[in-house]
Amino acid sequence: MSTIITLFSVFVLLSPGLDAGLPGKKFVTVDPEKEEYGCIMARMDDKLDNLMARLAKLESRPDFPRGKEISFSAYLSDSNIGPRSSGSLKFTKVITNIGDAYNSATGVFTAPADGLYAFHFQASEYSYAKPCTVTLYHGNTTIVSNYGYDSNGYTSFGNTGVIEMKKSGVAHIGISAVFTTSNCYIRGKFTTFSGYLLK
């Protein structure tokens, strides 16, 4: 008899449906899946806290990159340019323009921040015996130039310049005929201008 009473007591205590018949007693049903989920979330919170602490430590370093991804590349046009004796070139066909520092409507790159910038131009001519000079300018200052000449008609040439620029400083490409009696004939798809922030 005592064994039956004991089993009945255990059944009452463990059965959530019988709590209404026991004054002052409140039973809670534990869901193992929810308990496991809570443990996983707690561990993830701990890992996130650790990652945030590590990131804060990295950001405090002076050499940590701070969103200065600036680069662009563009070619002149889908058609040829010329004859022209001088002037600035507008590279209207933008390939990439990370940071939006290059303006295809004006052909001018404007530095969004102080830094060291690298620029490269590549030009191609299409007319016989018409040498033309292409120049990289920092504002109105000549940085580097080059010119091409080929009596057979087609020539390609380029140059690279590295400029220490202040914020809002500008760089662009200009052309000029080598001789006063000649003009520039530029192949649009084969003439490019590109640049990027070094540091």
C-alpha positions in Angstrom: 0.0 0.0 0.0 2.8 2.4 0.9 4.4 1.8 -2.5 1.1 2.8 -4.3 0.8 6.0 -2.3 4.4 6.9 -3.1 4.0 6.4 -6.8 0.8 8.4 -6.8 2.5 11.3 -5.0 5.3 11.3 -7.6 2.7 11.3 -10.4 0.9 14.2 -8.9 4.0 16.3 -8.4 5.3 15.7 -12.0 2.0 16.1 -13.8 1.4 19.8 -15.0 -2.2 19.0 -15.6 -2.8 18.4 -11.9 -1.5 21.7 -10.5 -5.0 23.1 -10.4 -5.9 20.6 -7.8 -3.0 21.5 -5.5 -3.4 24.9 -3.8 -0.3 26.9 -3.7 1.5 24.7 -6.2 2.7 25.9 -9.6 4.4 23.6 -12.0 6.6 24.7 -14.9 7.1 22.6 -18.0 10.7 22.8 -19.4 11.1 22.6 -23.2 14.6 21.1 -23.9 14.7 22.7 -27.4 14.1 26.2 -26.0 16.6 25.7 -23.3 19.2 24.6 -25.8 18.4 27.6 -28.1 18.8 29.9 -25.1 22.3 28.5 -24.4 23.3 28.9 -28.1 22.1 32.5 -28.1 24.1 33.2 -24.9 27.3 31.8 -26.5 26.7 33.9 -29.6 26.3 37.0 -27.5 29.6 36.3 -25.8 31.4 35.8 -29.2 29.9 39.0 -30.5 31.1 40.9 -27.5 34.6 39.5 -28.1 34.6 40.4 -31.7 33.5 44.0 -31.0 36.3 44.3 -28.4 38.8 43.1 -31.0 37.5 45.5 -33.6 37.7 48.4 -31.3 41.3 47.5 -30.5 42.2 47.3 -34.3 40.5 50.6 -35.0 42.6 52.3 -32.3 45.7 51.4 -34.4 47.1 54.4 -36.5 47.6 52.1 -39.6 44.0 50.9 -39.6 42.3 51.6 -43.0 39.3 54.0 -42.5 37.2 53.8 -45.7 39.6 55.5 -48.0 38.9 53.3 -51.0 39.2 55.8 -53.9 39.8 54.6 -57.4 38.6 55.2 -60.9 39.1 54.2 -64.5 37.6 55.6 -67.7 38.2 55.6 -71.4 37.7 58.6 -73.7 34.7 57.8 -75.9 33.2 55.3 -78.2 34.4 57.4 -81.2 37.6 59.0 -82.2 38.5 62.6 -81.2 40.1 65.1 -83.6 41.4 67.1 -85.1 42.2 69.1 -82.0 45.2 71.3 -81.3 44.8 71.6 -77.5 42.5 71.4 -74.6 41.4 69.1 -71.8 40.1 65.6 -72.4 36.9 64.3 -70.9 36.9 60.6 -70.4 33.2 60.0 -70.6 33.0 56.2 -70.5 33.5 55.3 -66.8 34.6 51.8 -66.0 34.8 52.2 -62.3 34.5 55.1 -59.9 34.8 54.0 -56.3 34.3 57.1 -54.1 32.8 59.2 -56.9 35.9 61.4 -57.1 36.1 61.5 -60.9 33.7 63.6 -62.8 33.1 62.3 -66.3 31.3 65.5 -67.4 34.4 67.6 -66.8 37.2 65.0 -67.0 38.4 66.2 -63.6 39.4 64.1 -60.6 38.9 65.9 -57.3 40.7 64.6 -54.2 38.1 63.8 -51.4 40.9 63.9 -48.8 44.6 64.6 -48.3 46.7 61.8 -49.6 49.1 60.3 -52.1 47.5 59.6 -55.4 48.7 57.6 -58.4 47.5 58.4 -62.0 48.1 56.8 -65.3 47.1 57.7 -68.8 47.3 55.7 -72.0 46.7 57.3 -75.4 46.5 56.1 -79.0 46.6 58.1 -82.2 45.1 57.2 -85.5 46.4 59.7 -88.1 49.6 59.7 -90.1 52.6 61.9 -89.0 50.5 63.9 -86.4 52.5 63.9 -83.2 50.5 64.9 -80.1 51.5 65.5 -76.5 49.3 64.2 -73.6 49.9 65.7 -70.2 48.8 64.9 -66.6 48.1 68.1 -64.7 47.8 68.8 -61.0 45.7 72.0 -61.2 47.6 74.0 -63.7 50.9 72.3 -63.0 52.4 69.8 -65.4 53.2 66.5 -63.6 54.2 64.2 -66.5 53.9 64.2 -70.3 54.5 61.9 -73.2 53.9 62.0 -76.9 53.7 59.6 -79.8 54.7 59.6 -83.4 54.5 56.9 -86.0 54.8 57.6 -89.7 52.7 54.5 -90.4 49.7 56.0 -88.7 49.1 54.4 -85.3 51.0 54.9 -82.1 50.3 54.3 -78.4 52.0 55.8 -75.4 51.4 56.6 -71.8 52.8 57.7 -68.5 52.3 57.5 -64.7 52.5 60.2 -62.1 52.2 60.2 -58.3 50.9 63.3 -56.7 50.6 64.4 -53.1 47.3 66.1 -53.0 45.3 68.2 -50.6 41.6 67.8 -50.2 39.7 69.4 -53.1 42.9 69.4 -55.2 42.2 68.5 -58.9 44.0 66.4 -61.6 43.1 66.1 -65.3 44.5 65.2 -68.7 45.3 67.7 -71.5 46.5 67.5 -75.0 48.6 69.7 -77.3 49.9 69.4 -80.8 53.7 69.0 -80.9 53.9 71.3 -83.9 51.9 74.4 -84.6 50.9 73.1 -88.0 49.6 69.8 -86.7 46.6 68.5 -84.7 45.8 65.7 -82.4 43.8 62.6 -83.6 42.9 60.4 -80.6 41.4 57.0 -80.7 38.6 57.1 -78.2 38.3 53.5 -77.1 42.1 53.0 -76.7 42.7 56.2 -74.7 42.3 55.8 -70.9 42.7 57.7 -67.6 42.8 56.0 -64.2 43.9 56.8 -60.7 43.7 55.6 -57.1 44.6 56.6 -53.6 47.9 55.1 -52.4 47.7 56.3 -48.8 
